[in-house]
Structures are given as structure tokens and as C-alpha cells.
Amino acid sequence: MDLGINGKTALVTASSGGMGKNIAHALAAEGVNVVLFARSADTLRTVADEIEQKYRVRAVGVPGDMRVENDVQRLATVLEGEFGGPDIVVLNTSRPPNPIRATVDESDAARWDEAYRNQLWSAIHVLGRMIPLMQDRGWGRLIAVTSASVKSPMPHHSLSTVFRAGVTAYMKHLANELGSKGITANCVAPALIETPHRTGTAAYTADQATARKKLTPLGRMGTQEELAGVVTFLASMQAGFITGSTIAVEGGMVGSLF
Ligand SMILES: NC(=O)c1ccc[n+]([C@@H]2O[C@H](COP(=O)([O-])OP(=O)(O)OC[C@H]3O[C@@H](n4cnc5c(N)ncnc54)[C@H](OP(=O)(O)O)[C@@H]3O)[C@@H](O)[C@H]2O)c1
């Protein structure tokens, strides 16, 4: 199926590794030029080179931090100067503070502040700079990666749930305000997506990971491609009548009907 986005430009944030990088690959495979944004300049350059060689699209890495004003301003300058602005913005963010804890044990203001700035403020901050570049293009896609915990709170995930619920509300407001400009705003809410183990960052022990697979009717973890594919579909022409929605990618873990 032709997704109708060949030649468009996508910003993918938090994209030097993990889901962000895989989403950038999936969009580039559809002929989308990609702008990558994360803090590690060398890794970004490697990812951009890989994408350019593999898909024959433009891939530009802009090193920076989603929470830092000057960095996000620099990102906007690159997008406007080199592409006239983004058509598609995928808001991926860093993981919440590690290790995860029971809600009653989350009393450390520094952890709440870190979660707020990483999960909620960074998304609002980046979109605040991108929307003015998109408003007059007549077409746009805003897609935030949140968490299935927004729909069915998972134990020990309050730092994620609270602020991603905020992102979900923010995207709904944007959907209402930007629909008349041809811009849709949606969330993709993952859980149980297989993530390459990075030393010191795994939130779960091996036993916990085994137990988590049993939480879904499918009895397995999801792949990075299954997550990136849904994001890419939401970026497509065919998804033009979906806005203000959250698409869950969690193997049926959430037990509700909708
Ligand atoms: N796996 C799942 O099932 C699941 C479920 C629910 C939610 N999620 C969420 O999905 C998101 C992606 O997960 P992941 O496993 O792919 O994460 P990851 O492997 O830890 O990658 C995070 C990315 O964010 C970048 N980053 C971190 N802080 C940043 C900042 N301040 N500014 C710019 N870039 C920043 C990192 O690059 P640099 O270090 O180079 O900046 C890296 O590229 C996370 O928010 C995670 O909580 C995942």
C-alpha cells in the first residue's frame, strides 16, 4: 500500500536509539526525509548515515536536549531552513526515572520533576516550536509516543502514567485546535515492546519480563517494527480521519472494550 508520504519531512525526537531510531527507519522506508534529535551527536550522525544509505532519503541529525530552549530553537531553525518546516512530528521521549517504584514510595520531588520535564514538558516544548512551522502547510501529523499505562495504570508506573496522561490531554486539545489546518494529533500507547537491553537501564528483571509476557492474549512481547509500523500508519494519508485518538500497541494487555 502506498502511504502517500513519500517526499515529506518528519522530525523524530529522542531518536539516537530505541523506538525513536526504529520509527525514523520505518518512516524513511516510506520515502520520508527525517530529522533526528537527541543528545548524543556521534550516535545521531551514525543513525543518519545508516538511514541515508539504506533508503536514499535525506537524514539530518541535530544534537540537542528536548528540555533546553536553545537546543529546540536550533532544531526549529534547521527544520525551517532546510525543509521549510516538518510535515510529520513524532514525539518520542526518554524513559521515566529508573528504578520504578510503588506510588506510595514516590515522594522524591526530584524524581517527579525529572519525570515532568522528560515526559510532559519536553513534548509541549518541542511542539510549541514546531506548530508555527506547520500551521500554513495545509497538512500535518503530530504523533506522541505515550504508554498503555495511561489507559490501564500498571503497577510501579505512576511517574509515567501521570505525565503521559497529560501528554494525551495536550494532544487532544491540539487535535481540536488544529483540525481546521489539516493537522491531526494522536498518541500511540505502547506496552511490552521488546527493547534492546542497555546496561543499567533495564526496568525489569528477567523473571519480571517473563511474567509480563503472560499479561497478553498473544503471550509474547511486541517488536520494535510492530510499534514503528503503527506510528508510520498514523503518519500516512490513509490515517487522515483519525485525530484526537490513542492507538494502543500492547498485545491486548489492556482489558477494556475500547
Ligand atoms: N518499551 C515499551 O514497551 C514502552 C512502553 C511504554 C512507554 N515506552 C516509552 O517509549 C519511549 C522510548 O523507549 P525506548 O525504550 O526506545 O527508550 P531508550 O532506548 O531509552 O531511548 C531513549 C532515547 O531518548 C533520547 N533522549 C533521552 N533524553 C533526551 C532528551 N532530554 N532530549 C533528547 N533526546 C533524549 C536518547 O538519546 P540520547 O541519550 O542520545 O539523548 C534515546 O535516543 C520511552 O519514553 C519509554 O518510556 C516504552
The ligand as a MOL file (V3000), in Angstrom:
LIG
                    3D

  0  0  0     0  0            999 V3000
M  V30 BEGIN CTAB
M  V30 COUNTS 48 52 0 0 0
M  V30 BEGIN ATOM
M  V30 1 N 9.0600 -0.4970 25.5270 0
M  V30 2 C 7.8050 -0.3240 25.8930 0
M  V30 3 O 7.0160 -1.2620 25.9060 0
M  V30 4 C 7.3160 1.0440 26.3150 0
M  V30 5 C 6.0740 1.1260 26.9450 0
M  V30 6 C 5.5890 2.3760 27.2900 0
M  V30 7 C 6.3130 3.5000 27.0240 0
M  V30 8 N 7.5290 3.3940 26.4400 0 CHG=1
M  V30 9 C 8.2780 4.6240 26.2060 0
M  V30 10 O 8.7680 4.7170 24.8890 0
M  V30 11 C 9.8570 5.6580 24.8920 0
M  V30 12 C 11.0230 5.0940 24.1180 0
M  V30 13 O 11.5130 3.9690 24.8090 0
M  V30 14 P 12.9400 3.3340 24.4330 0
M  V30 15 O 12.9980 2.0440 25.1340 0
M  V30 16 O 13.1380 3.3680 22.9730 0 CHG=-1
M  V30 17 O 13.9100 4.3600 25.1540 0
M  V30 18 P 15.5200 4.4090 25.0800 0
M  V30 19 O 16.0720 3.2050 24.3800 0
M  V30 20 O 15.9720 4.6870 26.4670 0
M  V30 21 O 15.7930 5.6590 24.1280 0
M  V30 22 C 15.5080 6.9270 24.5650 0
M  V30 23 C 16.0010 7.9360 23.5390 0
M  V30 24 O 15.7440 9.2140 24.0860 0
M  V30 25 C 16.8830 10.0450 23.8720 0
M  V30 26 N 16.7990 11.0680 24.8970 0
M  V30 27 C 16.7980 10.8750 26.2340 0
M  V30 28 N 16.6700 12.0520 26.8630 0
M  V30 29 C 16.5840 13.0080 25.9060 0
M  V30 30 C 16.4590 14.4190 25.9170 0
M  V30 31 N 16.3660 15.0860 27.0660 0
M  V30 32 N 16.4140 15.0830 24.7540 0
M  V30 33 C 16.5250 14.4220 23.5790 0
M  V30 34 N 16.6480 13.0830 23.4890 0
M  V30 35 C 16.6810 12.3860 24.6440 0
M  V30 36 C 18.0480 9.0910 23.9690 0
M  V30 37 O 19.1780 9.5560 23.2740 0
M  V30 38 P 20.3510 10.4520 23.9150 0
M  V30 39 O 20.7990 9.7540 25.1500 0
M  V30 40 O 21.3460 10.4840 22.8040 0
M  V30 41 O 19.7420 11.7940 24.1750 0
M  V30 42 C 17.4830 7.8810 23.2220 0
M  V30 43 O 17.6550 8.0500 21.8210 0
M  V30 44 C 10.1810 5.9340 26.3730 0
M  V30 45 O 9.5780 7.1430 26.7560 0
M  V30 46 C 9.5280 4.7610 27.0610 0
M  V30 47 O 9.2400 5.0330 28.4160 0
M  V30 48 C 8.0570 2.2020 26.0820 0
M  V30 END ATOM
M  V30 BEGIN BOND
M  V30 1 1 1 2
M  V30 2 2 2 3
M  V30 3 1 2 4
M  V30 4 1 4 5
M  V30 5 2 4 48
M  V30 6 2 5 6
M  V30 7 1 6 7
M  V30 8 2 7 8
M  V30 9 1 8 9
M  V30 10 1 8 48
M  V30 11 1 9 10
M  V30 12 1 9 46
M  V30 13 1 10 11
M  V30 14 1 11 12
M  V30 15 1 11 44
M  V30 16 1 12 13
M  V30 17 1 13 14
M  V30 18 2 14 15
M  V30 19 1 14 16
M  V30 20 1 14 17
M  V30 21 1 17 18
M  V30 22 2 18 19
M  V30 23 1 18 20
M  V30 24 1 18 21
M  V30 25 1 21 22
M  V30 26 1 22 23
M  V30 27 1 23 24
M  V30 28 1 23 42
M  V30 29 1 24 25
M  V30 30 1 25 26
M  V30 31 1 25 36
M  V30 32 1 26 27
M  V30 33 1 26 35
M  V30 34 2 27 28
M  V30 35 1 28 29
M  V30 36 1 29 30
M  V30 37 2 29 35
M  V30 38 1 30 31
M  V30 39 2 30 32
M  V30 40 1 32 33
M  V30 41 2 33 34
M  V30 42 1 34 35
M  V30 43 1 36 37
M  V30 44 1 36 42
M  V30 45 1 37 38
M  V30 46 2 38 39
M  V30 47 1 38 40
M  V30 48 1 38 41
M  V30 49 1 42 43
M  V30 50 1 44 45
M  V30 51 1 44 46
M  V30 52 1 46 47
M  V30 END BOND
M  V30 END CTAB
M  END
